[in-house]
Amino acid sequence: MRKLLLFTITLVLMLTAQVQAADVNTVKATIVKHAIEMGVDPAIALSIARTESGYRHEARSNHGAVGVFQLMPSTARRMGLNPYSLNDNIKGGIMYYKMMYKMFGSMELALAAYNAGPGNVKRYKAVPPYAETKRFVSKIMTDYHRLKANPDPAMVKAAAKKVPTAPKVTSAPKPVAPVPKVVNVKEVNAATVEIIDETPIELEIEATSLAI
C-alpha cells in the first residue's frame, strides 16, 4: 500500500511538472511572437518576463501587479488591455517597455522606468539609486546578454519560421543582343563604278528608290 501511494505521488508530480513545462513553453512562444510583431527584441522581452514572474501568469505582487509582466491593472486599462488575459498581459508589458525605451533611448533607463516609473528616471536622469531597481536592471541585462549568446528555443523556432528572402544578384545580367532593324528595300538599281588603274574614282546610282 505504501509503495502504491509513493508511486501515485511520484506520478502526479511528474505530470504536474510536464504540464508546467508545457505552459512555460507556451508563454515563451507567445512572448516571442508578440515581441517580433511589435518590433521589440524577443531576448529583452523574455528577460523581463522571467525576472518579473518566472513566466507565471498567476503571479501577483503585493502592489497588485498581475501576471507574466507584472502589469498594473490601472496601466493596462490606460492601454485598453485586460491584464488578466495572457495575451493582453504580454502585449501590455512589451508595449510599456517599448514606450519607456522610446522615451529614454536606453535599454537600462527603459528598464529602470519599467520598475521605478518614468518620473524617477527623469528626476535622476539615470537609473534611480534604489536597491530594488538596480537589482532589477542588472538581473535583466545579465539574462538578456545570456539569451543573445544562447537563444531560447522559442527564439530559435520563431527565427526558423521566417520566410527566406530572395537571393541577391551577385553578377550583372548578360546583355541582350539588339534586334537588327529590318529594312524593307523595294527597289535598288545597280550601281556602276568606273575604274581607272583599278582605283574607283566615280560612283553613280541611277534611279534608286529606298523605303525604310
Buried (B, 14 or more C-beta within 10 A) or exposed (E): EEEEEEEEEEEEEEEEEEEEEEBBBEBBBBBBBBBBEBEBBBBBBBBBBBBBBEBBBEBEEEEEBBBBBBBBBEBBEEBEBBBEBBEBBBBBBBBBBBBBBEBBEBBBBBBBBBBBBBEBBEEEEEBBEBEEBBEBBBBBBEBBEEBEEEBBEBBEBBEEEEEEEEEEEEEEEEEEEEEEEEEEEEEEEEEEEEEEEEEEEEEEEEEEEEEE
